[in-house]
Amino acid sequence: MLRPSTNYNFREKLTKKLDSLYREEFDYSFTENDPNLDIHIFTTYLIYGMIDLILEWIENNFQQSSSYMGDQLIRIYKSNTPKLYVSNQG
């Protein structure tokens, strides 16, 4: 899936999909409002952190279950952003 011989760029597709998901369907709530926090940069940080975590999981032959990894991602995001609202779109 990540080999150079693959006829499509997995990382690029993953990045585009996560970018769309995060920017269109998530809204963030912070315990302390920082008017100088650039939400675009913050979202980019979250997207690329998730991508690298997924890629590491793949490279380690999926040692943890998908439900475990999902649970861990939620815990990671909650530790940084106490509230995250996901829209109920499609």
Rosetta blueprint (number, residue, H / E / L):
1 M L
2 L L
3 R L
4 P L
5 S L
6 T L
7 N L
8 Y L
9 N L
10 F H
11 R H
12 E H
13 K H
14 L H
15 T H
16 K H
17 K H
18 L H
19 D H
20 S H
21 L H
22 Y H
23 R H
24 E H
25 E H
26 F E
27 D E
28 Y E
29 S E
30 F L
31 T L
32 E L
33 N L
34 D L
35 P L
36 N L
37 L L
38 D L
39 I H
40 H H
41 I H
42 F H
43 T H
44 T H
45 Y H
46 L H
47 I H
48 Y H
49 G H
50 M H
51 I H
52 D H
53 L H
54 I H
55 L H
56 E H
57 W H
58 I H
59 E H
60 N L
61 N L
62 F L
63 Q L
64 Q L
65 S L
66 S H
67 S H
68 Y H
69 M H
70 G H
71 D H
72 Q H
73 L H
74 I H
75 R H
76 I H
77 Y H
78 K H
79 S H
80 N H
81 T L
82 P L
83 K E
84 L E
85 Y E
86 V E
87 S L
88 N L
89 Q L
90 G L
